[in-house]
Amino acid sequence: MDALKVTFTFTSPVVMDSEYPIHLDALVAWCVADEAESFGAPDPWAAGDDLSHALGKTDASDAVWVWQASRLHFVPASERVMMNMIRRCDPLLYMEGFDRGLIDTKRKSINSRSGQERAYQFLMPYQWFERAEAWCLGDRETLEEVLKRLRFIGKLSRNGFGVIKDVLVESDEQAIDRWKVRTLPRSMEGAANVMYVHSFQCLRAPYWKKPNRVLANEPVVV
C-alpha cells in the first residue's frame, strides 16, 4: 500500500451539520456498495465491509482495528452561513402508513398545526470550502477508480450542496503518520502533535451505528 493524499474540490457549498466527522474509508465503503448494487449484488452494503483492495488496515485484534484512512480535513473559503428551512409533514405518506398498519394509532387524522406532525422551522449551516483533504495508506489506481462514483459530500445533496468538482489522489509521505488523524482504538498510538481524547465511537463504517461503538480515542482537530 502507498502513502497517499486525497483532495476533494467543490463547485457548491457543503452542508456540515453532524456530530460525526467524515472518514475517508466511509466514503470508499459507500462507493464500493454502490458499485455492488449496480451489478445486482443481493447484499450490496456487505460489500462495503471489505475495502482491502483499496485501503490498508491495522493488525486485527478481535474487532479492534481500523482502515488506514484519516477523517476529512476541510479548508474553509468563507464564513459559516445559516440557511432558513421549513420541514413539513407529508399527509399522503402518513395516511398510507395508517392504511398499511405501519403507524399504530387509533387516530385517523393529521393536524399539521400542532403536535408531532406540525411543520417547523430550523437553521441549516453551510460553508464554502477550498478543498477537503484526507490521508491514507492504499492503492492509488483503485482509489482513483472507486471514488469516481462519489458526486457529493455532506447533507442536502438533493438540493445541490456539496457537489464534487474533482478528486485528486497523489503520493504524500505525510500519510504514513497523517492517516491516524481519525477515530482510533484506545490502545493505538495516534498521529504526531495531535491531541486525542477518550470517547465512545465506532471504529469503522457505518460510523452512525451506535450499537457498534467501543472505547476509542478521538483526535482534537481545529
N, C-alpha and C positions, 0 to 999 in steps of 0.2 A: 504494500500500500504506500502511496506517495503522500507527502505533506502538501496540502492544498488549501487555497483560499477561494471561497465562493463569494462573488459580489453580485448583488441584485440592484438594478436601477429601475426607476418607476416613471410612468407617464401621468400618474394621478396621485393625489394624497392617500395616505394609508390610515385606516381607522384602527387605532390601538386602544382597545378597551377590554382588557382581560387580566385576570390575576396570574395567568400562566405565560411565561416567556415562550417565544417561538424557537424551538430547537430545529437545527438543520435536518437531523435524522427523521423528525416528524414529517417534514416536507417531502423527503425522499420516500418515506413509507407511503404517503398519500399517492405519490406518482406511481409507485410500484403497484399499489392496489388498484389504481385507476386503469393502468395498463392491463392488469389481470382481468378486470371486469370487461374491458373492451374485447378480450379474447374469449369471454364466456366462462370464466372460472366459476365454479359453484360457490366458492367462499373467497372472494377477492380480497377481503380485508385480512385474511390469514396470510396471504402472500406478502403483505406489508410487514409481517413479523420477521422475515428473513431478508436482511439487507447486506448479507455477507459478500455479494458480488459487487457492491458499491462502496461499502464502508468497512473499516476495520473495527474490531471490538476488543474490549479489555478481557483479561482472563476471567472466565466464568467461575464463580464460587457460589454454588446453588443458584439463586436468582439475582445475585448481587453483581451485575456487570452492566456496562453501557456501551453504546455505539460511540466510536471515537469522532464525535462531531459536536461542535460548540453550539450554543444558542446564538441567535442572530443579534448583531450589534447594529443599531440604526443610527445613521449620521444625519441629524436634522438640517433642514434648509429653511425652516420658517418657525414661527411661534406655533404653539398648540392652539387650535381653534375648536370651539364648541358649536356643534350643529344641532339646531332645534328639530325634534322629530315627534311625531304622534303615532302611538301604537293603538290600533283599533282591533276589536274582536271581529271574527268572521262569522256572522249569523248562520250562513248556509252550512259551514263546517260544523258548527255546534249542533244544528238540527240533524245533520247526517249522523253525528255521534249519538244523539238521543235515539234515533231510529234503529241504529245498529246495536244498541245496548252497550256502547263503549263508555257512555257517561252515566254513572249510577246516581240518578236523582229522580225524584218524583215531579220536579218542576219541568214543565214543557214550554217555557217561555224565556226570553232573554231581555234583560234590562241593561242596555248599553250606557245608561246614565249613572248607574251606581252598582256597587258590588264588584265581583271579580271579572265580570265581562265588560266593564266600562272602559272607554278609551282613556288613555293617559299620555301626558307629555313628558319627555325626557330629553336629556342632552347627550349627544354622542361626540366624543373627541376625535379629531383627525388632524393630521400634520403632514406637510411636505417633507420628504427626506431626499438627501442627495443620493443615498445608497444604503443598502443593508449588507453587512459583511458577516461571514462565518468561516470557521477554520475546521479542517477535518483531516483525518488520515483515510484515504480512499483511492479508488481507481478513477483517474481523470476522465477517460473516454466514457466510462459507464455513467458517471455523474452528469457529464455534458448531455448525454442522450436521454437519461431519465428525467432530468429537470426541464427538458423541453416541454413536458406536459403541464408544467406549472404556469398558470397565467395570472394569478392574483396572489396577494399576501394580505392577511388581515380580514376584518369583518366588512360587511356590506359590499362584497364584490358584485352582487346583483345590481347595485346602483353605480357601478363604475369606479369604485375605490380600489386602491392597491394594485393597479394594472402594472404588470411587469414589462418593462421595455427590453431588458437584456439580462442575460445571466452569463457571467464570466467565471470560468474555472481555471485557475492558474497555480503554478508551483509557488510555495511560500514556506520557507524553513521555519518560520514562526509557528506554523501549525503544529509542529512537534510538541509544543507546550500549550499553544493557544486553544487547542481543541478542548482542553479541560475547563474552559470558561463555560460551564454548564452545570446542571444538577449531577452530583457525583455521589457514589456510595460513601457512607460515613467513614469507612476505613481507608479511602483512597486519597492520596496527596493531590492537592489542587495545583492550578497554574501559578507560576511565579508572580509575586507582587499583587496578587488578587486575594482579598479577604473573603472568607466563607463563613456562613452562619449555619447552625444546626436547623434543620427543617424536617418536614414530613411530606415527601413528594414522590411522584412516580419517576422511575429511572429510565423508562423507555415509553414510546408512544403506545397507546393514547395517553398523553400527559394529563388529560382532564378526568381520567377514570379513577375516582377516589379509592375504591377498594384495592387498587394496586399500589397504594402509597406505602413507602417504607421510610425508615430513618435515613436521612440524606444530608448532604452539605450543599448549600445554595450560595453561589457567588454574589457578592455585593457589587453590582455594576451600576455606575452613574450614567 
